[in-house]
Amino acid sequence: MKEQQVSNNGVTINYLCCGDFNSHLTPIIIVPGLEAAEDYIELMQTLLPRPSITISLRGRGKSIQPKEGYMLYDHIQDIETVIEDMEIQRYIMFGYSFGVSYMLGYALGNLEKMVGMIIGDFPAVHRKLPKEWLQQFNQKTVSIDRPKQQNKSFHKFLNALQRESHEVVFWEVLQSFHFPVLVVSKGELSKQEIRKYEWYLPNCHSLVLKNGSKGHLRGNQDFIKSMGSFCSSLDL
């Protein structure tokens, strides 16, 4: 496991890379939602020998937390900067929660490099976050593992994210995604949203995990098994 940093217009982005990127296995790039790259270490190790990268987007983990600059395009630039830094030309991407919309936005400009994609429990919409979302989130105990002293900083990030959020709908542009896409639902996607993915994506595979599955998607053994099989089917 190697930790690296790269600057995106003065914002330092931290990311983790694991495995041999000179191997014949297609690398997978993981784009979390509100989490840090470190939260995915166990999954990255499980995916070995497949090489993987997980990005701590701006404001998350060890990446710099700017006072502003949390629009969709800012996050897309974070992804672009990391991939350019690693000089990878072909890859699979896995986006989870908010990371799905960042991944979809990135993929639109890089379709020729996409070997496959895994969509984790989120619709094809970059959401405008209401203030009620922020209030509800702040009232909860922060569920994402982090030292208590970082909570205040994390809530500042959430405020900036909510303030700059705006809606972008991706459903129709999914028709240009001709590579295989695995859509995974653990309860956050409605049946209608799963059907919309199946309708718009030319090569869509759906995985609906059992009701009552506990814990985070990245730790779900059924998902990990399906993820591994899907990625293996895309190797040359």
Secondary structure, 3 states (H helix, E strand, C coil): CEEEEEEECCEEEEEEEECCCCCCCCCEEEECCCCCHHHHHHHHHHHCCCCEEEEECCCCCCCCCCCCCCCHHHHHHHHHHHHHHHCCCCEEEEEECHHHHHHHHHHHCCHHHEEEEEEECCCCEECCCCHHHHHHHHHCCCCCCCCHHHHHHHHHHHHHHHHHCCCEECCHHHHHCCCCEEEEECCCCCHHHHHHHHHHCCCEEEEECCCCCCCCHHHCHHHHHHHHHHHHCCCC
